[in-house]
C-alpha cells in the first residue's frame, strides 16, 4: 500500500525530471545504468520504497538537494542544469 509520503515524493521527482525535459530512459543513461528506468518509474508512482542511497543518487542526478525532494519545496525555485553523473 502506498503512503501519502511515497506518492508525494514520487510526484516531486517526476515533476523535476520533466522540468529538465528528461525521460525515464534519459535518467537511466545519465546515471550509467545505476538508476534503471523501470525502477525510477516505480519510485515516481509511489509503488516502491526508495532507499536513502537511491534517493541520494536521484537528487544528485537531478541536481537538487535531497532536502528539496523530502520537503516538497517549490520546484520553480530550483535551478536545474543539464549535468552528467560519471
C-alpha angles and dihedrals in degrees: 000000000000119000123218089246093055091048094049093045090052092048091052091050092048093047093052093044091052092046087058089052093240128144123213088258090053089056091049091051095044091051091051089242095306089118111041115210092235091053094047090049090053090050091050092051091048090241095124132041116243120228118221089248092055092043089053090050091050092049091050092047092050092041095233129123112262087236089063091059092047098042101047092232116176111284092213090068092059119093104219118197132180107255136152131228112223 
